[in-house]
């Protein structure tokens, strides 16, 4: 088994795009103004902030921090799915479904 221990730009772009696709696909389950929608707003803000950080780090050549940040972003989206605040539309490639 070969273990890759390098974060290439191509690998990083793959994960940035994967998280972008997940962010676009996942949809809110609860109506605006509900307590659940307020909780979801916090999760989505965290996902968006981490995605922004990932892009910043990548642009500055810090691929390790960019890789960490984009994985955090995706985890926030997955949390929304797990907490039943977001609908992942059955996509078990993009999300860790309940």
N, C-alpha and C positions, 0 to 999 in steps of 0.2 A: 504494500500500500504506500502510495506517495502522498506526503503531506505538503501542501502548498503553504509556505510561510511568508509570502509576499503579497501585498495588496497592490495590484496593478491598477492603472487608470481604467482599463477595460472592466475589471472586476468591480471596481467602485461604481462606475457608470451603470453596470448591470443592477446593482442593488439600489442605486438612486432611482432608476427607472422602475424597478419592481415596487418600491415604496410609493412612487408617484402613481403608478397604476392602481395600487391598493387604495390609496387616498381617494382617487377618482371613482372607484367602483363601489366602495362601502357607502351605504346610505343610512341616514338617521331612521330609526324605528318610531320614535316618540314625537308627538307634535311640539312645535315651537311653544315656548312658554312653560312647558312641563318641567318638573324637577329633573327628570331624566335628560331632557334636552340641555338643561343648564350644566349637568355633570358631563355630558358629551362635549359641550363647548370647551370645557377645561381640557379634556383628553385631546381633542382636535388641535387646540392651541399648542399643546405640548408637542404633538406630532409635527405640526407646521414649524414650530421654533427649532426643533431638532433637525428637521430637513433643511431649514435655512442655514443652520450651523454647519451641517454636513457640506453643503455647497460652498460656504465660506472657507472651510478648512481645505476642501479639494482645490479651490482656486488658488490657495496659498501653498499648495504642495504638501500639506499635512494629511496624507492619505490614511494614516492610522486613526487620527481623531475623526476624520470624515467617515470612516468605516464604522467606528463606534457610534457616532451621532446618528447615522442613517439607520442603524440597527435599533437604537432607542426609538427613533421616529416610528419605525414599523411596529415595534412592541406596543406603543401607545395606541396605534390603530387596532392591533390584535386585542388589546385590553377592552376596547369599545365593543368588539365582536363578542368576546367572552362574557362581558357584563350585560349583553343583550341591549346595548345602546345603539349599535350599528348592525345592519344587515350585510353579511358578506356574500349573499346571493349564491350560497353553496359552493363557492370557489375555495377548495381546499389546497390549491396551489399558492394562492396569495395570502391566505389567512389560516390561523389555527382555529378551526371551527369547533364549536361546543360539541 
